[in-house]
Amino acid sequence: MYEPIRTKSVHAMAAVPDFPHRSREEELEIRLAGHLTALLTVTDELRALAPDPALDDAARRVAAQVARLRAGRAPLRAAPTPGAGTDAPARLTALHQRAHTLAGQALVVATSLADHQGAALAAERMTSHASAIGLAA
């Protein structure tokens, strides 16, 4: 009734590629380092607009976490943009909101990775920026 298959199937499994793949943990570490680097950039902007020893300490600790995730390589640091002039309060609020969002994203990834140091730092930064914009209860 049916003719037997005489040729190779076009749906056969592909050969295993010869290039290395990253594990889920490596991908999450890369993503966490990216979120923390972005948080560091926003923190540097905040430090330029409103110098504060607490922000200096936070920037140092975020940079240390990024270096830990990147096998000791220090993160790239962007030079902060010049002062905002008359819209400084609005810019400060926008930067705190952005930092709060980035810290939240870092917290989600650090939790998925089970990185307790990264999660604790992200949660602390999230709380700090939330209180700066009036979100803390």
Beta strands, then each sheet from edge to edge (+ up, - down):
end
